[in-house]
Amino acid sequence: MSSQQIRWPMFQHVERRANRLNDMIAHLDVDPVKLARHRAGDSFAEARANCLNCSNAHACLFWLEGADADSAPPEFCPNIELFLSCRRGTN
């Protein structure tokens, strides 16, 4: 069943937040394998929960829409330290 077939508002909310998480991971050049393995997956689960409950959702969307490769990482993101530690090329 696709998201277009589901009209449940909470599903749409969760889907938007999940997409934003994926967009942030991609934009910050986070290594998804490194992120998935960090603390045996617990860090990713916590990051996902942080995104779902984030009070900075509008700032996140605004940052993602305007950020480019030279943009400073967003300080408002509750996951920023984790994301930066899991960037490609970091130990």
Backbone bond lengths (Angstrom), bond angles and torsions (degrees), N, CA, C in turn:
res aa  C-N    CA-C-N  psi(-1)  N-CA   C-N-CA  omega(-1)  CA-C   N-CA-C  phi
1 M - - - 1.449 - - 1.529 108.07 -
2 S 1.297 117.33 127.96 1.462 120.83 -178.91 1.521 111.01 -85.78
3 S 1.332 114.49 163.84 1.467 119.27 179.46 1.529 111.18 -64.46
4 Q 1.326 117.50 -23.52 1.464 120.56 178.59 1.519 110.85 -70.26
5 Q 1.327 116.54 -25.17 1.455 120.53 -179.44 1.518 111.87 -83.87
6 I 1.321 117.33 -20.95 1.458 121.48 -177.90 1.524 108.74 -97.77
7 R 1.288 116.54 127.22 1.463 121.59 -178.51 1.527 112.14 -111.61
8 W 1.300 116.48 14.35 1.456 121.49 -179.55 1.520 108.75 -72.76
9 P 1.337 118.96 119.92 1.471 121.62 -175.10 1.527 114.00 -57.05
10 M 1.326 118.53 -38.77 1.463 120.10 -179.10 1.520 110.28 -66.17
11 F 1.326 117.64 -37.58 1.461 120.20 177.05 1.523 109.92 -60.10
12 Q 1.301 117.17 -44.78 1.464 121.44 -179.42 1.522 110.71 -64.24
13 H 1.326 117.18 -39.96 1.464 121.96 177.65 1.530 110.26 -60.78
14 V 1.318 116.75 -48.48 1.460 121.91 -178.97 1.527 110.13 -64.55
15 E 1.318 116.72 -41.34 1.459 119.99 179.65 1.529 111.62 -62.89
16 R 1.326 117.70 -42.45 1.474 120.58 177.97 1.519 111.12 -62.46
17 R 1.320 116.77 -43.15 1.466 120.33 179.48 1.530 110.74 -65.77
18 A 1.313 118.00 -39.52 1.470 121.35 178.21 1.521 110.18 -64.04
19 N 1.306 116.83 -41.41 1.467 120.12 177.61 1.516 110.83 -62.63
20 R 1.331 117.03 -40.68 1.458 120.45 178.24 1.517 111.36 -63.88
21 L 1.315 117.07 -39.95 1.465 120.91 176.47 1.522 109.60 -59.41
22 N 1.314 116.88 -47.75 1.469 120.75 179.05 1.521 111.41 -62.96
23 D 1.319 117.26 -39.87 1.467 120.60 178.66 1.522 111.20 -63.91
24 M 1.326 117.03 -41.58 1.464 121.18 179.57 1.526 110.16 -65.66
25 I 1.322 117.04 -42.57 1.462 121.56 178.01 1.528 109.93 -59.29
26 A 1.312 116.55 -45.74 1.467 120.64 -179.54 1.521 111.03 -67.04
27 H 1.323 116.82 -45.13 1.463 119.96 -176.10 1.527 112.47 -64.64
28 L 1.324 116.41 -36.81 1.463 120.66 -178.68 1.523 112.48 -86.55
29 D 1.328 117.04 4.73 1.465 123.07 178.50 1.524 111.69 58.06
30 V 1.326 115.13 43.71 1.456 121.83 177.44 1.527 107.89 -77.49
31 D 1.316 116.16 135.33 1.461 121.45 175.83 1.534 107.26 -77.62
32 P 1.335 117.89 110.73 1.467 119.59 -175.82 1.524 113.56 -62.53
33 V 1.322 117.68 -31.02 1.465 120.24 178.37 1.524 110.05 -69.31
34 K 1.320 115.89 -44.55 1.466 120.18 177.92 1.531 110.39 -61.17
35 L 1.319 116.20 -41.64 1.463 120.46 178.64 1.524 111.21 -64.42
36 A 1.318 117.04 -43.77 1.469 120.98 -179.22 1.527 112.03 -65.22
37 R 1.326 117.01 -31.58 1.469 120.67 -178.18 1.526 113.21 -86.58
38 H 1.333 117.02 -17.42 1.466 120.95 -177.48 1.521 109.25 -60.23
39 R 1.320 115.28 123.15 1.477 122.29 -178.70 1.531 111.22 51.29
40 A 1.330 115.26 41.30 1.473 122.63 175.61 1.530 112.80 55.92
41 G 1.314 115.86 34.93 1.457 120.34 177.21 1.517 114.62 92.68
42 D 1.308 117.24 -13.50 1.466 120.08 -178.86 1.527 112.03 -63.68
43 S 1.326 117.01 -36.05 1.466 119.93 -179.32 1.520 111.37 -64.57
44 F 1.333 116.46 -40.82 1.462 119.10 178.59 1.519 110.58 -65.45
45 A 1.314 117.29 -41.57 1.466 120.86 178.46 1.531 110.43 -61.31
46 E 1.326 117.18 -41.52 1.459 120.96 177.64 1.527 111.18 -66.59
47 A 1.331 117.43 -40.57 1.463 121.16 178.44 1.526 110.43 -62.41
48 R 1.305 115.87 -42.12 1.467 120.36 178.46 1.531 110.52 -62.64
49 A 1.322 116.89 -43.11 1.466 120.79 177.91 1.525 110.72 -65.05
50 N 1.334 116.75 -39.43 1.467 120.33 177.30 1.526 110.85 -60.07
51 C 1.320 116.87 -42.95 1.469 120.17 179.59 1.527 111.21 -65.67
52 L 1.304 116.04 -42.18 1.459 120.04 -178.97 1.524 111.37 -61.57
53 N 1.321 116.79 -35.27 1.465 121.61 -175.88 1.523 113.72 -105.19
54 C 1.325 117.49 10.54 1.461 121.10 -173.36 1.532 112.16 -67.44
55 S 1.315 114.87 137.50 1.471 120.20 177.31 1.528 111.23 -90.43
56 N 1.328 116.79 0.76 1.463 121.66 -179.25 1.528 112.62 -110.01
57 A 1.320 117.37 28.48 1.464 120.96 -174.78 1.527 112.30 -59.31
58 H 1.321 117.72 -40.68 1.472 119.58 -179.59 1.529 110.75 -69.10
59 A 1.319 117.45 -40.38 1.461 120.65 177.09 1.520 110.25 -63.42
60 C 1.318 117.09 -37.86 1.458 122.09 179.19 1.531 110.08 -63.38
61 L 1.304 116.17 -49.31 1.460 120.45 179.55 1.524 110.62 -60.51
62 F 1.315 117.14 -44.42 1.466 122.04 178.88 1.525 110.50 -61.53
63 W 1.345 116.70 -44.10 1.458 120.39 179.75 1.526 110.60 -63.67
64 L 1.320 116.99 -45.58 1.462 120.47 -178.77 1.529 111.78 -62.52
65 E 1.320 116.96 -37.01 1.469 120.25 -179.66 1.522 112.13 -69.96
66 G 1.335 118.34 -30.13 1.452 120.52 -175.00 1.514 115.49 -107.34
67 A 1.317 117.14 -8.29 1.464 120.20 -175.51 1.520 111.45 -75.91
68 D 1.317 114.52 146.16 1.457 120.03 172.46 1.525 107.90 -127.30
69 A 1.309 117.07 -173.24 1.469 120.97 -175.47 1.518 112.88 -61.28
70 D 1.334 117.92 -24.45 1.465 121.47 -178.19 1.526 113.27 -94.53
71 S 1.314 117.71 -0.88 1.466 120.88 -178.18 1.527 110.75 -68.22
72 A 1.309 115.00 140.44 1.464 120.00 175.26 1.527 108.62 -68.87
73 P 1.326 117.44 145.76 1.468 119.75 177.61 1.528 110.43 -58.43
74 P 1.309 117.03 144.68 1.464 120.36 -176.51 1.532 112.40 -72.13
75 E 1.317 115.70 119.33 1.464 120.75 -179.02 1.529 112.66 -68.56
76 F 1.327 117.29 -23.63 1.462 120.85 -176.42 1.531 112.57 -75.12
77 C 1.324 117.67 -14.58 1.465 121.59 -174.09 1.527 111.11 -74.41
78 P 1.336 117.86 123.92 1.465 119.71 179.38 1.525 113.21 -69.07
79 N 1.337 117.04 -12.81 1.459 121.44 -179.04 1.524 113.53 -103.53
80 I 1.320 117.72 4.23 1.459 119.80 -169.30 1.529 113.03 -60.38
81 E 1.319 119.22 -41.20 1.468 120.36 -179.83 1.526 111.19 -62.30
82 L 1.319 116.60 -43.06 1.458 120.78 177.45 1.525 110.24 -62.61
83 F 1.318 117.09 -47.84 1.464 120.44 -178.43 1.523 111.31 -60.50
84 L 1.313 116.99 -43.93 1.462 119.95 -179.61 1.526 111.60 -66.07
85 S 1.317 117.47 -34.18 1.464 120.27 179.11 1.521 112.19 -73.28
86 C 1.320 117.22 -17.21 1.469 121.22 -178.57 1.525 112.55 -109.16
87 R 1.325 116.99 15.80 1.464 119.41 177.49 1.520 110.16 -65.15
88 R 1.302 114.04 154.34 1.465 119.53 175.53 1.533 107.99 -61.01
89 G 1.314 116.11 138.94 1.454 120.51 177.54 1.516 114.58 85.66
90 T 1.345 118.57 -0.74 1.468 120.05 175.57 1.516 108.47 -99.86
91 N 1.318 116.09 156.90 1.472 119.65 -179.64 1.477 111.54 -89.72
